[in-house]
Amino acid sequence: MTGLLQKEFYIFKSISKTYLIIWCCFALATVFQFYMPSFFVVITTFLFGMLPITTMKQDELSRWTVFAAATPATRAGIVNAKYLFGVLGCLLALAGNLALVTALSLAGRLEESVPLGILLFLAVIMFTLALVFQALLLPINFRFGTQKGSIAMIVIAAGGAGAIIAILSVAEVEPATYSFAPSPWLLVPLLLIGFLALCLSKKISSGIMKKKEL
């Protein structure tokens, strides 16, 4: 599986400059207060959380999966490497988010209405949501391919955004008002849910790959 994981990083290396430019643009826009830090946290997590889907598209174009399945890595190795790479992408996003919001706080660039604690909490929540997002999308992409998987991604993303807006509307919560103090202990069950969802998803994807004709 190590070789398959290296392949994922080789693909990422080929597109890393684009990712770095996008990340820097959003980071600078956040530093100069064109965007709220919370928006940066969300967009960064989404950007890096999509990495396994991005590399999967390259796999389809080069028919890499057909070749890899015939090697000692086997189909199980393909699935394991893709999920592990996805988790690493989410961790990379989390590290970038934590680094930027902490730097903004130390530089006194955060608005009083957006405490550092809330942004750190949001970064971990978005990390968990990215894991769930991958858990939903990867089996679909393994089963139907990335073209139909893109449709599923749009539906899931739209549904998630709609659910958040609906919850805020029903609760009559002002998004820009942060008068609550979330408990750090709340993150433990959330992270557990994210990783459990990913483990269940990996099991489903493994079953799909065993039966799939390549």
LOTISE-964209 format. One record per residue: residue number from 0; x negated, y, z of N, C-alpha, C, O in turn. Coordinates in steps of 0.1 Angstrom, whole numbers. Each point is the difference from the previous one (the first is absolute). Example, Ala and Ser with C-alpha at 12.3 -4.5 7.8 and 13.67 -1.06 7.14 Angstrom:
BEGIN
(gunu 0 (-132 -57 78) (9 12 0) (-9 12 0) (-10 0 7))
(gunu 1 (14 11 -14) (-9 11 0) (8 11 8) (-5 11 1))
//
This chain:
BEGIN
(gunu 0 (-8 -12 0) (8 12 0) (-9 13 0) (5 10 -4))
(gunu 1 (-17 -12 9) (-9 12 0) (-2 6 -14) (0 12 -1))
(gunu 2 (-2 -21 -9) (-2 5 -13) (13 7 -6) (-1 10 -7))
(gunu 3 (13 -15 11) (12 6 -5) (2 14 7) (5 9 -6))
(gunu 4 (-9 -8 18) (1 13 7) (-10 10 -6) (3 12 -1))
(gunu 5 (-15 -17 -3) (-10 9 -6) (6 5 -13) (-2 11 -4))
(gunu 6 (9 -20 -3) (6 4 -13) (10 12 2) (0 9 -8))
(gunu 7 (8 -10 19) (9 11 4) (-8 13 2) (5 11 -5))
(gunu 8 (-16 -12 11) (-8 12 3) (-6 6 -13) (-3 12 -1))
(gunu 9 (-1 -21 -8) (-6 4 -13) (11 8 -8) (-4 10 -6))
(gunu 10 (16 -15 7) (11 8 -7) (2 13 6) (1 11 -6))
(gunu 11 (-1 -11 20) (2 13 7) (-12 9 -3) (2 13 -1))
(gunu 12 (-14 -18 0) (-11 9 -3) (2 7 -14) (-5 11 -1))
(gunu 13 (11 -18 -8) (2 6 -13) (10 12 0) (0 8 -9))
(gunu 14 (9 -8 19) (10 10 1) (-2 9 13) (8 9 2))
(gunu 15 (-19 -12 5) (-2 7 13) (-2 15 -2) (4 8 8))
(gunu 16 (-10 -3 -19) (-2 14 -3) (13 7 -1) (2 11 6))
(gunu 17 (8 -17 -13) (13 6 -1) (7 1 14) (6 10 3))
(gunu 18 (-7 -21 4) (6 0 14) (-7 11 9) (7 7 7))
(gunu 19 (-20 -6 -8) (-7 10 8) (4 14 -4) (2 8 9))
(gunu 20 (-1 -5 -22) (4 13 -4) (14 3 5) (2 11 5))
(gunu 21 (7 -20 -6) (14 2 4) (0 2 15) (7 10 5))
(gunu 22 (-14 -18 3) (-1 1 14) (-6 14 4) (6 6 9))
(gunu 23 (-16 -2 -15) (-7 13 3) (10 12 -3) (0 9 8))
(gunu 24 (7 -10 -19) (9 11 -3) (11 1 10) (3 11 5))
(gunu 25 (3 -22 0) (10 1 10) (-6 4 13) (6 7 8))
(gunu 26 (-18 -12 -5) (-7 4 13) (-2 15 0) (2 7 10))
(gunu 27 (-8 -1 -21) (-2 14 -1) (13 8 1) (0 10 7))
(gunu 28 (10 -15 -14) (13 7 1) (5 0 14) (7 10 4))
(gunu 29 (-9 -21 4) (4 0 14) (-8 9 9) (5 7 8))
(gunu 30 (-18 -7 -11) (-9 9 8) (4 14 -1) (0 8 9))
(gunu 31 (3 -4 -22) (4 14 -2) (15 3 1) (6 10 -4))
(gunu 32 (1 -21 10) (14 1 4) (10 2 -11) (10 7 1))
(gunu 33 (-14 -12 -13) (10 -1 -11) (10 -11 3) (11 0 -5))
(gunu 34 (-16 -10 12) (9 -12 3) (-1 -2 15) (-10 4 7))
(gunu 35 (21 -9 -1) (0 -4 14) (-9 -12 2) (-1 -9 -9))
(gunu 36 (-6 8 20) (-8 -12 2) (8 -13 0) (-6 -11 -4))
(gunu 37 (18 11 8) (9 -12 -1) (1 -5 -14) (1 -12 -2))
(gunu 38 (0 22 -8) (2 -4 -14) (-13 -7 -4) (0 -10 -8))
(gunu 39 (-12 15 12) (-12 -6 -4) (-1 -14 5) (-5 -9 -7))
(gunu 40 (9 6 20) (0 -13 6) (9 -10 -9) (-4 -11 -2))
(gunu 41 (15 16 -2) (10 -9 -7) (-6 -3 -14) (0 -12 -4))
(gunu 42 (-5 22 -3) (-4 -2 -14) (-13 -8 0) (-2 -8 -10))
(gunu 43 (-7 10 19) (-13 -8 1) (3 -15 2) (-6 -8 -6))
(gunu 44 (15 6 16) (4 -14 3) (6 -7 -13) (-3 -11 -3))
(gunu 45 (12 18 -3) (6 -5 -12) (-10 -3 -11) (1 -10 -7))
(gunu 46 (-10 19 5) (-10 -1 -10) (-9 -12 1) (-2 -8 -9))
(gunu 47 (-3 6 21) (-9 -11 3) (7 -13 3) (-5 -11 -2))
(gunu 48 (17 12 7) (9 -12 2) (4 -7 -13) (3 -12 0))
(gunu 49 (-4 19 -11) (4 -5 -13) (-12 -7 -7) (1 -5 -11))
(gunu 50 (-13 5 17) (-12 -6 -6) (2 -14 -5) (-4 -3 -11))
(gunu 51 (10 -6 19) (1 -14 -5) (9 -1 -13) (-2 -9 -8))
(gunu 52 (12 18 7) (9 0 -11) (-8 5 -13) (1 -5 -11))
(gunu 53 (-9 15 14) (-9 6 -11) (-9 -10 -6) (-2 -1 -12))
(gunu 54 (-5 -7 21) (-9 -10 -5) (7 -12 -6) (-5 -6 -9))
(gunu 55 (17 4 13) (8 -11 -6) (3 3 -14) (1 -9 -9))
(gunu 56 (2 22 6) (2 4 -14) (-12 -2 -9) (1 -5 -11))
(gunu 57 (-13 7 17) (-12 -2 -8) (-2 -15 -2) (-5 -5 -11))
(gunu 58 (9 -3 21) (-1 -15 -1) (9 -5 -12) (-4 -9 -8))
(gunu 59 (16 15 7) (9 -5 -11) (-6 4 -14) (1 -8 -9))
(gunu 60 (-6 20 8) (-5 5 -13) (-12 -9 -4) (-2 -2 -12))
(gunu 61 (-6 -2 21) (-12 -8 -3) (2 -15 1) (-8 -8 -4))
(gunu 62 (21 4 8) (3 -14 2) (-9 -7 10) (-4 -12 -2))
(gunu 63 (-1 20 12) (-9 -5 10) (6 -11 8) (-7 -10 3))
(gunu 64 (20 11 1) (6 -10 8) (-1 -14 -6) (-2 -10 7))
(gunu 65 (4 9 -20) (-1 -13 -7) (-14 -6 2) (-1 -12 2))
(gunu 66 (-9 20 -4) (-14 -5 2) (-3 -3 14) (-5 -11 3))
(gunu 67 (9 19 7) (-3 -2 14) (7 -12 5) (-6 -7 9))
(gunu 68 (18 4 -14) (7 -12 5) (-7 -13 -3) (2 -10 6))
(gunu 69 (-10 10 -17) (-7 -12 -4) (-14 -1 7) (-7 -10 -2))
(gunu 70 (4 19 10) (-13 -1 8) (2 -6 13) (11 -2 4))
(gunu 71 (-22 -1 4) (2 -5 13) (7 9 10) (4 -4 10))
(gunu 72 (-3 17 -14) (8 9 9) (14 -4 1) (6 3 11))
(gunu 73 (0 -9 -21) (14 -4 -1) (10 11 2) (-4 12 2))
(gunu 74 (16 -15 -4) (11 10 0) (2 6 14) (3 11 2))
(gunu 75 (-6 -20 9) (1 5 13) (-10 11 3) (3 10 7))
(gunu 76 (-15 -11 -13) (-10 10 2) (4 13 -7) (-3 11 6))
(gunu 77 (10 -12 -17) (4 12 -7) (10 8 9) (-2 12 2))
(gunu 78 (11 -19 4) (10 6 9) (-7 6 13) (3 11 4))
(gunu 79 (-12 -19 2) (-6 5 12) (-9 12 -2) (1 10 8))
(gunu 80 (-8 -10 -19) (-8 12 -4) (8 12 -2) (-4 11 4))
(gunu 81 (15 -12 -11) (9 11 -3) (6 6 13) (0 13 2))
(gunu 82 (4 -21 7) (6 5 13) (-11 6 9) (3 10 6))
(gunu 83 (-15 -16 -6) (-10 6 8) (-5 13 -5) (-2 9 8))
(gunu 84 (2 -8 -21) (-4 13 -6) (10 10 3) (-3 12 2))
(gunu 85 (16 -16 -2) (11 10 3) (-1 5 14) (1 12 2))
(gunu 86 (-5 -21 8) (-1 5 14) (-12 9 1) (0 10 7))
(gunu 87 (-11 -13 -14) (-12 9 0) (3 14 -6) (-5 10 5))
(gunu 88 (14 -10 -16) (4 13 -5) (8 8 10) (-2 12 0))
(gunu 89 (11 -19 7) (7 7 10) (-9 6 11) (3 11 5))
(gunu 90 (-13 -19 -1) (-9 4 11) (-8 12 -5) (-3 9 8))
(gunu 91 (-1 -9 -21) (-7 11 -6) (8 13 1) (-5 11 3))
(gunu 92 (18 -12 -6) (9 11 0) (2 5 15) (-1 12 2))
(gunu 93 (2 -21 7) (1 3 14) (-12 8 5) (1 10 7))
(gunu 94 (-13 -15 -11) (-12 6 5) (-1 14 -6) (-4 10 7))
(gunu 95 (7 -8 -20) (0 13 -6) (10 10 7) (-3 12 2))
(gunu 96 (15 -17 1) (10 8 7) (-5 4 13) (1 12 4))
(gunu 97 (-6 -21 4) (-4 3 14) (-12 10 0) (-1 9 8))
(gunu 98 (-8 -11 -18) (-12 9 -1) (5 14 -3) (-5 10 6))
(gunu 99 (14 -8 -16) (4 13 -4) (8 8 11) (-3 11 3))
(gunu 100 (13 -18 2) (8 7 10) (-8 3 13) (3 10 6))
(gunu 101 (-12 -18 -3) (-9 3 12) (-9 11 -3) (-2 9 8))
(gunu 102 (-4 -8 -20) (-8 11 -4) (8 13 -1) (-5 11 5))
(gunu 103 (17 -11 -10) (9 11 0) (3 5 14) (0 12 3))
(gunu 104 (2 -21 6) (3 4 14) (-12 6 7) (1 10 6))
(gunu 105 (-13 -16 -8) (-12 6 5) (-4 14 -5) (-5 8 6))
(gunu 106 (9 -6 -19) (-2 13 -7) (11 10 3) (-1 11 -4))
(gunu 107 (11 -15 12) (11 9 3) (9 3 -12) (6 11 -1))
(gunu 108 (-5 -20 -9) (8 2 -12) (14 -6 1) (7 1 -10))
(gunu 109 (-4 -7 21) (13 -6 1) (10 10 6) (-3 8 9))
(gunu 110 (15 -7 -14) (10 8 5) (5 -5 13) (-1 -11 3))
(gunu 111 (6 21 6) (4 -4 13) (12 -10 0) (2 -7 9))
(gunu 112 (6 8 -20) (12 -8 -1) (-3 -15 -3) (8 -8 0))
(gunu 113 (-21 6 -4) (-4 -14 -4) (-12 -4 9) (-11 1 -4))
(gunu 114 (14 -7 15) (-11 -4 9) (-8 -11 -6) (5 -8 -8))
(gunu 115 (-18 7 12) (-9 -11 -4) (6 -13 3) (-1 -9 -9))
(gunu 116 (6 7 21) (6 -13 4) (10 -5 -10) (1 -12 -3))
(gunu 117 (8 21 -1) (11 -4 -9) (-6 -5 -14) (5 -10 -6))
(gunu 118 (-15 17 1) (-6 -3 -13) (-8 -14 1) (1 -8 -9))
(gunu 119 (-7 6 20) (-7 -13 2) (10 -11 1) (-2 -11 -5))
(gunu 120 (13 14 12) (11 -10 1) (6 -3 -14) (2 -12 -4))
(gunu 121 (0 23 -4) (5 -2 -13) (-9 -8 -9) (4 -8 -8))
(gunu 122 (-17 10 9) (-10 -7 -8) (1 -15 3) (-1 -8 -10))
(gunu 123 (3 4 22) (1 -14 3) (13 -6 -5) (0 -11 -4))
(gunu 124 (11 19 6) (13 -5 -5) (-1 -2 -15) (5 -9 -6))
(gunu 125 (-11 19 -2) (-1 -1 -14) (-9 -13 -4) (3 -6 -10))
(gunu 126 (-13 3 18) (-8 -12 -2) (9 -12 1) (-1 -9 -9))
(gunu 127 (10 9 19) (9 -12 1) (10 -1 -11) (2 -10 -5))
(gunu 128 (3 22 1) (9 0 -12) (-6 -4 -13) (6 -7 -8))
(gunu 129 (-19 10 7) (-8 -4 -12) (-1 -16 0) (1 -6 -11))
(gunu 130 (-3 0 22) (-1 -14 1) (13 -6 -4) (1 -10 -7))
(gunu 131 (10 15 12) (14 -5 -3) (3 2 -15) (5 -8 -7))
(gunu 132 (-10 19 2) (2 3 -15) (-7 -10 -8) (5 -5 -10))
(gunu 133 (-17 2 14) (-8 -11 -7) (7 -13 1) (1 -8 -9))
(gunu 134 (4 5 21) (7 -13 3) (12 -2 -9) (3 -11 -4))
(gunu 135 (4 22 1) (11 -1 -9) (-4 -1 -15) (7 -7 -7))
(gunu 136 (-17 15 3) (-3 1 -14) (-9 -11 -5) (2 -5 -12))
(gunu 137 (-11 0 19) (-10 -10 -5) (7 -13 -5) (-3 -5 -10))
(gunu 138 (12 -1 18) (7 -12 -5) (8 3 -13) (0 -9 -9))
(gunu 139 (6 21 8) (7 3 -13) (-10 1 -11) (4 -5 -11))
(gunu 140 (-15 11 13) (-10 2 -11) (-6 -14 -4) (-3 -2 -11))
(gunu 141 (1 -7 21) (-6 -13 -3) (11 -8 -8) (-4 -8 -9))
(gunu 142 (16 10 12) (11 -8 -7) (4 6 -13) (1 -8 -10))
(gunu 143 (0 21 9) (6 6 -13) (-10 8 -8) (3 4 -11))
(gunu 144 (-15 -1 17) (-10 8 -7) (1 15 4) (10 3 7))
(gunu 145 (-19 5 -10) (-1 13 5) (10 10 -7) (4 10 5))
(gunu 146 (0 -14 -17) (10 9 -7) (13 0 7) (6 11 3))
(gunu 147 (0 -23 0) (12 0 8) (-2 4 14) (8 5 7))
(gunu 148 (-21 -8 -2) (-3 4 13) (0 15 2) (3 5 11))
(gunu 149 (-6 2 -21) (0 15 0) (14 5 3) (2 10 7))
(gunu 150 (8 -17 -14) (14 4 3) (4 -2 14) (6 8 6))
(gunu 151 (-11 -20 -1) (3 -3 14) (-6 10 10) (6 4 10))
(gunu 152 (-18 1 -14) (-7 10 8) (8 13 1) (1 6 11))
(gunu 153 (4 -2 -22) (8 12 -1) (12 -1 9) (4 9 7))
(gunu 154 (3 -21 -9) (12 -2 8) (-2 0 15) (7 6 8))
(gunu 155 (-18 -13 -4) (-4 -1 14) (-4 14 6) (4 3 11))
(gunu 156 (-12 4 -19) (-4 13 4) (12 10 2) (0 7 10))
(gunu 157 (9 -7 -20) (11 8 0) (9 -3 12) (6 8 7))
(gunu 158 (-4 -22 -5) (8 -4 11) (-5 4 14) (7 4 9))
(gunu 159 (-21 -6 -8) (-6 4 13) (1 15 2) (3 4 12))
(gunu 160 (-5 4 -22) (1 15 2) (15 4 3) (2 8 9))
(gunu 161 (7 -15 -16) (14 3 3) (4 -4 14) (8 7 7))
(gunu 162 (-14 -18 -2) (3 -5 14) (-5 10 10) (7 3 10))
(gunu 163 (-19 2 -12) (-6 10 9) (8 13 0) (3 5 11))
(gunu 164 (1 0 -22) (8 12 -1) (14 -2 7) (5 9 7))
(gunu 165 (1 -21 -9) (13 -3 6) (-1 0 15) (8 5 7))
(gunu 166 (-19 -11 -2) (-2 -1 15) (-2 14 6) (6 3 10))
(gunu 167 (-14 5 -17) (-2 14 5) (13 8 0) (3 8 9))
(gunu 168 (5 -11 -20) (13 7 -1) (10 -4 11) (6 9 6))
(gunu 169 (-5 -22 -4) (10 -4 10) (-5 4 14) (9 4 8))
(gunu 170 (-22 -5 -6) (-5 4 14) (-1 15 1) (-3 5 11))
(gunu 171 (5 3 -22) (-1 14 0) (-14 5 6) (-1 8 8))
(gunu 172 (-9 -15 -14) (-14 3 4) (-6 9 -10) (1 -2 -12))
(gunu 173 (-7 13 16) (-7 9 -9) (-14 -5 -2) (-8 -1 9))
(gunu 174 (5 -3 -22) (-13 -6 -3) (-12 8 5) (-10 -6 4))
(gunu 175 (11 19 -4) (-11 8 4) (-1 3 15) (-9 6 5))
(gunu 176 (18 -12 3) (0 2 14) (-4 -13 7) (6 -10 -2))
(gunu 177 (-17 11 10) (-6 -11 6) (1 2 15) (-10 4 6))
(gunu 178 (22 -6 0) (1 3 14) (-1 -13 9) (2 0 12))
(gunu 179 (-4 -11 -19) (-1 -13 7) (-14 -5 2) (-9 4 -8))
(gunu 180 (7 -12 17) (-14 -6 3) (1 -15 -2) (3 -7 10))
(gunu 181 (-6 2 -21) (1 -15 -2) (-11 -7 8) (-11 4 2))
(gunu 182 (15 -16 4) (-8 -8 8) (-10 -8 -9) (4 -6 -10))
(gunu 183 (-17 7 13) (-10 -9 -7) (4 -14 0) (-4 -8 -10))
(gunu 184 (11 3 20) (3 -14 1) (10 -4 -11) (1 -12 -3))
(gunu 185 (6 22 -2) (10 -3 -11) (-7 -5 -12) (5 -8 -8))
(gunu 186 (-18 11 6) (-8 -4 -11) (-3 -15 -1) (-1 -6 -10))
(gunu 187 (0 0 22) (-3 -14 1) (10 -9 -7) (-3 -8 -9))
(gunu 188 (16 9 12) (10 -8 -7) (2 4 -14) (3 -9 -9))
(gunu 189 (-5 22 5) (0 4 -14) (-11 -7 -8) (3 -5 -11))
(gunu 190 (-15 6 16) (-11 -7 -7) (2 -15 -1) (-3 -6 -10))
(gunu 191 (9 0 21) (2 -14 0) (10 -4 -11) (-1 -10 -7))
(gunu 192 (12 19 6) (10 -3 -11) (-7 1 -14) (3 -8 -8))
(gunu 193 (-11 18 6) (-7 2 -13) (-8 -12 -3) (1 -5 -12))
(gunu 194 (-9 0 21) (-9 -11 -3) (8 -13 -1) (-4 -9 -9))
(gunu 195 (15 7 16) (8 -12 -1) (7 0 -14) (1 -11 -6))
(gunu 196 (4 23 2) (6 1 -13) (-10 -4 -11) (4 -6 -10))
(gunu 197 (-16 10 12) (-11 -2 -10) (-3 -15 -1) (-2 -6 -10))
(gunu 198 (1 -1 22) (-2 -14 1) (11 -8 -7) (-3 -10 -7))
(gunu 199 (15 14 10) (12 -7 -6) (-1 2 -16) (3 -9 -7))
(gunu 200 (-6 21 3) (-1 3 -14) (-11 -8 -7) (2 -5 -11))
(gunu 201 (-13 3 18) (-11 -7 -6) (4 -15 -2) (-4 -6 -10))
(gunu 202 (11 1 20) (5 -14 -1) (9 -1 -12) (0 -10 -8))
(gunu 203 (9 19 6) (9 0 -12) (-8 1 -13) (3 -7 -9))
(gunu 204 (-12 16 9) (-8 2 -12) (-8 -13 -4) (-2 -3 -11))
(gunu 205 (-3 -3 22) (-8 -13 -3) (9 -10 -6) (-4 -8 -9))
(gunu 206 (17 7 14) (9 -10 -6) (3 4 -14) (2 -9 -9))
(gunu 207 (-1 22 6) (3 4 -14) (-11 -4 -9) (2 -5 -11))
(gunu 208 (-15 8 15) (-11 -3 -8) (-3 -15 -3) (-5 -3 -10))
(gunu 209 (9 -5 20) (-1 -15 -2) (8 -5 -11) (-3 -9 -7))
(gunu 210 (15 15 6) (10 -5 -10) (-1 8 -13) (7 -4 -10))
(gunu 211 (-14 15 9) (1 9 -11) (-9 -5 -12) (-11 -6 2))
(gunu 212 (17 7 -14) (-7 -4 -12) (-9 11 -5) (6 11 -2))
(gunu 213 (-19 -13 1) (-9 11 -4) (-3 -1 -15) (-8 8 -5))
//
